[in-house]
Amino acid sequence: MERRTINVETDRLFLRELDFSDDQDLFEMDSDPEVHRYIFRNPVQTISEIKEVIGMIRKQYHDFGTGRWAVLKKDTGEFLGCCGLKFYNTYAYRYKDFYELGYRFKRRHWGHGYATESSRAVVDFGFRNFAIDSIFAMTDPENENSKKVLYNLGFEHKDSFVDDDEPTDWFELSRKSWLI
């Protein structure tokens, strides 16, 4: 069994590294077309796709010391979704060498504040543990709920563009504004 390090804890949540035993929960989440409504509209079709995703995320942990983490409900241990920082060391979305906040949750857990709570903890972890000046985030311009999370955390809208035929709103949160 792989280690299950708790990276971050909040009042209601544990955030830990994803591992291959999370495949069924990730499949449930990422095969839901509504979860992928604003994420390239491309839900996964098979468990093997999820295992590839987990492998890529685990490689990010090794290569960059961070990646998306499993978000678990503290009182029950239930898998709610994932949230974390992904480091892009190649060009993506017209930018390079940046940390991007990302989150997604099983649909039945939407509207409970888990995205905001876990993202707040991840951003704080990022600024306290990495020598970075900014954390970035992106969302589809029509995803009002995601933009609400970002604005609640203090992110500022910086750019709008189309990347790979996908409209994108680009947000930034500076270390200076976070640690005030």
C-alpha positions as CSV (number, residue, x, y, z in Angstrom):
1,M,0.0,0.0,0.0
2,E,1.3,3.5,-0.9
3,R,1.8,6.1,1.7
4,R,-1.1,8.4,2.4
5,T,0.5,11.6,3.5
6,I,-1.9,14.3,4.8
7,N,-0.5,17.5,3.1
8,V,-3.1,19.9,4.4
9,E,-5.9,19.9,7.0
10,T,-8.7,22.4,7.3
11,D,-11.7,22.5,9.7
12,R,-13.7,20.0,7.6
13,L,-11.2,18.5,5.2
14,F,-8.0,16.5,4.7
15,L,-6.0,16.9,1.6
16,R,-3.5,14.2,0.6
17,E,-1.6,12.8,-2.3
18,L,-3.7,10.9,-4.8
19,D,-2.8,7.2,-5.2
20,F,-3.9,4.4,-7.4
21,S,-6.5,3.2,-4.9
22,D,-8.4,6.5,-5.7
23,D,-9.2,5.2,-9.2
24,Q,-12.9,4.4,-8.6
25,D,-13.6,7.8,-6.9
26,L,-11.7,9.7,-9.7
27,F,-13.5,7.7,-12.3
28,E,-16.9,8.5,-10.8
29,M,-16.0,12.2,-10.8
30,D,-14.2,12.5,-14.1
31,S,-16.7,10.4,-16.1
32,D,-19.5,12.8,-15.2
33,P,-20.3,15.1,-18.2
34,E,-21.5,17.8,-15.8
35,V,-18.1,17.8,-14.0
36,H,-16.4,18.3,-17.3
37,R,-18.9,20.8,-18.6
38,Y,-16.3,23.6,-18.4
39,I,-13.2,21.4,-18.7
40,F,-12.7,20.7,-22.4
41,R,-16.1,18.8,-22.3
42,N,-14.2,15.5,-22.4
43,P,-15.1,13.2,-19.5
44,V,-13.0,10.0,-19.2
45,Q,-14.4,6.8,-20.5
46,T,-12.3,4.1,-18.8
47,I,-10.6,3.3,-15.5
48,S,-7.3,2.9,-17.5
49,E,-7.6,6.5,-18.4
50,I,-7.9,7.4,-14.8
51,K,-4.9,5.3,-13.9
52,E,-2.8,7.2,-16.5
53,V,-4.0,10.5,-14.9
54,I,-3.0,9.3,-11.4
55,G,0.4,8.2,-12.8
56,M,0.9,11.7,-14.3
57,I,-0.1,13.4,-11.1
58,R,2.2,11.2,-9.0
59,K,5.0,12.1,-11.4
60,Q,4.3,15.8,-10.7
61,Y,4.7,15.1,-7.0
62,H,8.1,13.6,-7.7
63,D,9.3,16.2,-10.2
64,F,7.8,19.4,-8.8
65,G,6.8,18.6,-5.2
66,T,3.2,19.4,-5.8
67,G,0.1,18.4,-7.9
68,R,-3.6,17.9,-7.4
69,W,-4.5,16.3,-4.1
70,A,-7.4,14.2,-3.0
71,V,-9.9,16.1,-0.9
72,L,-11.5,14.0,1.9
73,K,-14.2,14.9,4.3
74,K,-12.5,14.8,7.7
75,D,-15.3,13.2,9.7
76,T,-16.1,10.4,7.3
77,G,-13.0,10.0,5.1
78,E,-15.2,10.3,2.0
79,F,-13.5,11.3,-1.2
80,L,-15.1,14.6,-2.3
81,G,-12.8,15.6,-5.2
82,C,-9.4,17.0,-5.8
83,C,-7.6,20.3,-5.4
84,G,-4.0,21.4,-5.7
85,L,-1.3,23.3,-7.5
86,K,0.0,22.1,-10.8
87,F,3.4,23.4,-12.1
88,Y,3.6,24.1,-15.8
89,N,7.3,24.1,-16.9
90,T,6.3,24.3,-20.6
91,Y,4.0,26.7,-22.4
92,A,0.4,26.3,-21.6
93,Y,-2.4,28.8,-22.0
94,R,0.2,31.3,-23.4
95,Y,2.3,31.2,-20.2
96,K,5.3,29.2,-18.9
97,D,6.8,28.3,-15.6
98,F,3.8,28.9,-13.3
99,Y,1.8,27.3,-10.6
100,E,-1.9,26.9,-11.3
101,L,-4.6,26.3,-8.8
102,G,-7.2,23.7,-9.9
103,Y,-10.1,22.0,-8.3
104,R,-13.0,19.8,-9.1
105,F,-15.5,17.8,-7.1
106,K,-18.1,15.1,-7.5
107,R,-21.3,16.7,-8.4
108,R,-23.1,15.7,-5.2
109,H,-20.6,17.8,-3.2
110,W,-21.1,21.0,-5.1
111,G,-22.4,24.0,-3.2
112,H,-21.0,23.1,0.2
113,G,-18.0,25.4,0.1
114,Y,-15.4,22.6,-0.3
115,A,-13.8,24.2,-3.4
116,T,-13.2,27.5,-1.5
117,E,-12.1,25.8,1.7
118,S,-9.7,23.4,0.0
119,S,-8.4,26.1,-2.4
120,R,-7.7,28.5,0.5
121,A,-5.6,25.8,2.2
122,V,-3.8,24.9,-1.1
123,V,-3.0,28.6,-1.9
124,D,-1.7,29.1,1.7
125,F,0.4,26.0,1.4
126,G,1.8,27.1,-1.9
127,F,2.9,30.6,-0.8
128,R,4.4,29.2,2.5
129,N,6.3,26.3,0.9
130,F,7.4,27.5,-2.6
131,A,9.4,30.6,-3.5
132,I,6.7,31.9,-5.9
133,D,5.3,35.4,-6.4
134,S,2.0,34.4,-7.9
135,I,-0.5,31.6,-8.3
136,F,-2.6,31.5,-11.4
137,A,-6.0,29.9,-12.1
138,M,-8.1,29.6,-15.2
139,T,-11.8,28.9,-15.9
140,D,-14.3,29.0,-18.7
141,P,-15.8,32.5,-18.8
142,E,-19.3,30.9,-18.3
143,N,-18.3,29.0,-15.1
144,E,-19.7,31.5,-12.6
145,N,-19.3,29.2,-9.6
146,S,-15.6,28.7,-10.3
147,K,-15.1,32.5,-10.7
148,K,-16.9,33.0,-7.4
149,V,-14.4,30.7,-5.7
150,L,-11.5,32.6,-7.2
151,Y,-12.8,36.0,-6.3
152,N,-13.6,34.9,-2.8
153,L,-9.9,33.9,-2.5
154,G,-8.7,37.3,-3.8
155,F,-7.7,36.3,-7.3
156,E,-7.9,39.1,-9.9
157,H,-9.0,38.6,-13.5
158,K,-6.0,39.3,-15.7
159,D,-6.7,38.1,-19.2
160,S,-9.3,36.5,-21.5
161,F,-8.3,34.5,-24.5
162,V,-9.1,31.4,-26.6
163,D,-6.7,28.4,-26.3
164,D,-7.3,25.2,-28.3
165,D,-10.7,26.6,-29.3
166,E,-11.6,26.9,-25.6
167,P,-12.5,30.4,-24.2
168,T,-10.4,31.0,-21.0
169,D,-10.5,33.6,-18.2
170,W,-7.1,33.9,-16.6
171,F,-6.7,34.9,-12.9
172,E,-3.8,35.8,-10.7
173,L,-3.2,35.9,-6.9
174,S,0.0,37.6,-5.7
175,R,2.0,36.5,-2.7
176,K,2.0,40.1,-1.5
177,S,-1.8,40.3,-1.5
178,W,-2.2,36.9,0.1
179,L,0.2,37.3,3.0
180,I,-1.0,40.7,4.0
